Amino acid sequence: MPLYVYKNLSTGETFEIEQSMADDALTAHPETGDPVKRIIQPVGIAFKGSGFYVNDSRKGAAPKKSSDGGTTKTDSKTSKPSKSGD
């Protein structure tokens, strides 16, 4: 069964209660009877594998490092000098 976090509106304390998902939210503290409110907690997400980051999804878009430490173009085209008369 899931744990739900509640906040006591009178004292500000937070506490956890194990409840079924089908149960209604508590409106009063089970021991003191003070009014309470359910706090929504963020869910933890773990991204595993490739493709979740920008650098994973675009293969070949970034310049590759050459063995001498410089960068090389990923294009396979060779550049030719342009003619000024064309």
N, C-alpha and C positions, 0 to 999 in steps of 0.2 A: 504494500500500500504506500502511496506517496506521502511525503511530509509536506505540510503547508505551514507557512510562516505567518503569524498574526502579530499585530501591534496593539497593545493596550492603550486606548485613547486617553485614559485618565493618568497613567503613570509614564507612558512612553516606552515601557519595556517591550521587547519582542520575544516571542516564544514559538516553538514548533509543536504541531499536533499531527499525528498520523491519522489520516482519514481516507475513506474510500472516495474515489472520484465521483461517485453518485451521490455522496452526502452533500447537504447544503452547507454553505459557509457559516462559521460560528458568528454570532452577534454579541455574545457575552463570554467573559473569561470563565472557564470551567470551575475554577476554585474561588475566585473573588466576586464574580458576577459583573465586573466592570465591562463597559462596552469595548469591543475589539473590532479591528478591521483586518481583512486578509491582505497581505503584501504579496505582490506579484514578483517572483524571483526570475532573473534571466537564466536561460538554459545555456550550459556550456557546449560549445561546438568545436570539434577538432577536425580540421581539414587534412586529410591524409592522401598521399599520392601526388601525381603531377597534374597540371592543368588548372590549378586554383589561383595562380599568381600570373601577373602580366608577362613576366619573363619566361614562364613555362609554356604559354599558349602560342607565342610567335617564334617559331624556330627560324633561325637565319636572319631575323630582322636586326639584331644587334651586330656590330662589327666584331669579327673574330680577331683574337690576338695572334700575331705571328711569333715565330720562335725567337726573333730578335727583340721582342718587347713592344714593337709598334703595332699599329692596327692595319688590317687589310680590308679591302672591300669584299663583300660577300657576292658581288656581281661577278659573273663569269665572262662578261663582255670585256674586250680590250679597248682601251681608249685610243683613238687616232687623232692626230692633230688636225684641226679644221683648216680648210683652205679659205683664204680671205677673199678670193675672187668668185666664189659660188653664189 
